[in-house]
Amino acid sequence: MFFVFASSMGLLLKPGLIFLTSLLLLVVIIIFSYVWAKLSYHYYRYQLTDDCFRKELGVIYKKYVSIPYDRIQNIDINRGIIDRLLGLSTLLIQTAGSSMAIGNKYSYGFGAEGTLTGLSKEDAEKLRDELIKRAKRSTTTKASNYLTSRQEIIP
């Protein structure tokens, strides 16, 4: 079809030239995808600080997410069929202020404020356990501070 259209415009494209052009385009797309994946991986970071979970991502546009431990409500680990074949996991951190998300394949109706993809199964489970421990400790400390301050006010 393209050969006929190009011939009618006065252009004569040989099938060998079309093949080489397609092959060159495919190689450029593969190289670009590889470089983009490397850059995305390089600029994808997360950190557990004393008071919150922090995540930074983005190559061109940066996104910074900070989630205080006392706002963490639930932590899920999802493993789709491809993830299981590759030994990967996605960690979803849901907070008290999470918004509704439509169309997010990991949300099941509720948006996760923190999402970490591409973790190994062991790393995801360790990170989930550590975040749960820090969230419990944070809410316990906050509750005891609240009770102490209330006792000081009430005679």
Residue pairs with C-beta under 8 A, 6 or more apart in sequence:
2 13
2 18
3 13
3 15
3 18
6 12
6 13
7 13
36 59
39 59
40 57
40 59
43 56
43 57
43 58
43 59
43 62
44 56
44 57
45 55
45 56
45 57
46 53
46 54
46 55
46 56
46 116
47 53
47 54
47 55
48 54
48 130
48 131
48 134
51 68
51 69
51 138
52 66
52 67
52 68
52 69
53 66
53 67
53 69
53 72
53 93
53 114
53 131
54 64
54 65
54 66
54 67
55 63
55 64
55 65
55 66
55 114
55 116
56 62
56 63
56 64
56 65
57 63
65 113
65 114
67 93
67 95
67 113
67 114
68 138
69 131
69 134
69 135
69 137
69 138
69 139
70 135
70 138
70 139
70 142
71 95
71 96
71 97
72 93
72 94
72 95
72 131
72 132
72 135
73 94
73 95
73 96
73 98
74 93
74 94
75 91
75 92
75 93
75 94
75 128
75 131
75 132
76 91
76 92
76 94
76 112
77 89
77 90
77 91
77 92
77 124
77 125
77 128
78 89
78 90
78 92
78 106
79 88
79 89
79 90
79 121
83 89
83 90
87 120
87 121
88 117
88 118
88 119
88 120
88 121
89 119
89 120
89 121
89 123
89 124
89 125
90 106
90 115
90 116
90 117
90 118
90 119
90 124
91 114
91 115
91 116
91 119
91 124
91 127
91 128
92 106
92 112
92 114
92 115
93 112
93 113
93 114
93 115
93 116
93 131
94 110
94 111
94 112
94 113
95 113
95 114
97 113
98 110
98 111
98 112
98 113
99 111
100 109
100 110
100 111
101 107
101 109
101 110
101 111
101 112
104 111
104 112
106 112
106 115
116 124
116 127
119 127
